[in-house]
Amino acid sequence: MIKVSVMYPYAAGARFDHAYYRDRHMPMMKRLLGAACLYYAVDKGISGRAPESDPVYVAKCEFVCTSFEAYRAASGEHQQEIRGDIANYTDIQPVVLISEVVVERSEV
């Protein structure tokens, strides 16, 4: 199992439409990724570590997928549609991390 994390760095004056991202873009992504995507999560940055500081990231999403190969195949097939939708919610260049899930849930 892999996780694809897409993080949008905070920048003063940058545009990010959280409602569009949550309600339109992410459901579209789930539909396009199909069975390759088990589930996704969306986070909205509210603060940095220090009190009253700006968040490092204004938003982040994570797609938990069956495999790297399945994710690449599904996302590659729809790359033009995915990239075309980004301008509808942001002008921020995202940072992407693809990782292997080592611990999915910890309850100690």
C-alpha positions as CSV (number, residue, x, y, z in Angstrom):
1,M,0.0,0.0,0.0
2,I,1.2,3.5,-0.8
3,K,0.3,7.0,0.1
4,V,0.4,10.0,-2.3
5,S,0.6,13.2,-0.3
6,V,0.0,16.5,-2.1
7,M,0.9,19.5,-0.1
8,Y,0.3,23.2,-0.9
9,P,2.8,25.5,0.7
10,Y,1.5,28.6,2.4
11,A,2.4,31.9,0.7
12,A,1.0,35.3,1.6
13,G,-1.5,36.4,-1.1
14,A,-1.7,32.9,-2.7
15,R,-5.2,31.7,-3.7
16,F,-6.6,28.4,-2.5
17,D,-10.4,27.6,-2.6
18,H,-10.9,25.0,0.1
19,A,-14.6,24.5,-0.7
20,Y,-13.9,23.7,-4.4
21,Y,-11.0,21.5,-3.4
22,R,-13.0,19.5,-0.9
23,D,-16.3,19.4,-2.8
24,R,-15.3,19.1,-6.5
25,H,-11.6,18.3,-7.0
26,M,-11.2,15.5,-4.5
27,P,-14.3,13.6,-5.5
28,M,-13.3,14.0,-9.1
29,M,-9.8,12.5,-8.2
30,K,-11.4,9.6,-6.4
31,R,-13.6,8.9,-9.4
32,L,-10.6,9.1,-11.8
33,L,-8.3,7.0,-9.7
34,G,-11.1,4.4,-9.3
35,A,-10.1,1.1,-7.6
36,A,-6.5,2.2,-7.3
37,C,-7.5,4.7,-4.5
38,L,-8.8,3.0,-1.3
39,Y,-9.6,6.3,0.3
40,Y,-8.4,9.9,0.7
41,A,-8.1,12.5,3.4
42,V,-8.0,16.3,3.1
43,D,-6.4,18.7,5.7
44,K,-6.7,22.5,5.9
45,G,-3.7,24.2,7.4
46,I,-4.6,26.5,10.3
47,S,-1.3,27.3,12.1
48,G,2.4,26.6,12.3
49,R,4.0,25.2,15.4
50,A,4.5,28.5,17.1
51,P,1.4,30.3,18.4
52,E,-0.1,32.8,15.9
53,S,2.2,31.6,13.1
54,D,1.1,30.9,9.5
55,P,0.8,27.2,8.5
56,V,3.6,25.7,6.5
57,Y,1.0,24.2,4.2
58,V,-2.4,25.8,3.4
59,A,-3.8,22.4,2.4
60,K,-2.8,18.8,2.1
61,C,-4.4,15.7,0.8
62,E,-3.4,12.1,1.0
63,F,-4.5,9.3,-1.3
64,V,-4.1,5.8,0.1
65,C,-3.7,3.5,-2.9
66,T,-3.3,-0.2,-3.5
67,S,0.1,0.1,-5.2
68,F,2.5,2.6,-6.9
69,E,1.8,0.9,-10.3
70,A,-2.0,1.2,-9.9
71,Y,-1.8,4.8,-8.9
72,R,0.6,5.7,-11.8
73,A,-1.6,3.9,-14.3
74,A,-4.9,5.6,-13.1
75,S,-3.4,9.1,-12.7
76,G,-1.5,8.9,-15.9
77,E,-4.6,8.0,-17.9
78,H,-6.3,11.2,-16.7
79,Q,-3.3,13.6,-16.3
80,Q,-4.8,16.3,-18.7
81,E,-8.1,16.4,-16.8
82,I,-6.4,16.5,-13.4
83,R,-3.9,19.2,-14.3
84,G,-6.7,21.2,-16.0
85,D,-8.7,21.4,-12.8
86,I,-5.9,22.8,-10.6
87,A,-6.4,26.4,-11.8
88,N,-10.0,26.2,-10.5
89,Y,-8.9,26.1,-6.9
90,T,-5.3,27.4,-6.6
91,D,-2.3,29.2,-8.0
92,I,0.1,27.3,-5.7
93,Q,2.6,24.8,-7.0
94,P,2.1,21.6,-4.9
95,V,4.8,19.5,-3.3
96,V,4.2,15.7,-3.9
97,L,5.5,12.8,-1.8
98,I,4.8,9.2,-2.7
99,S,5.6,6.9,0.2
100,E,5.1,3.3,1.3
101,V,2.7,3.0,4.2
102,V,4.6,1.3,7.0
103,V,2.0,1.9,9.8
104,E,-1.5,2.9,8.8
105,R,-3.1,3.2,12.2
106,S,-1.6,3.0,15.6
107,E,-3.6,2.4,18.8
108,V,-1.2,2.0,21.7
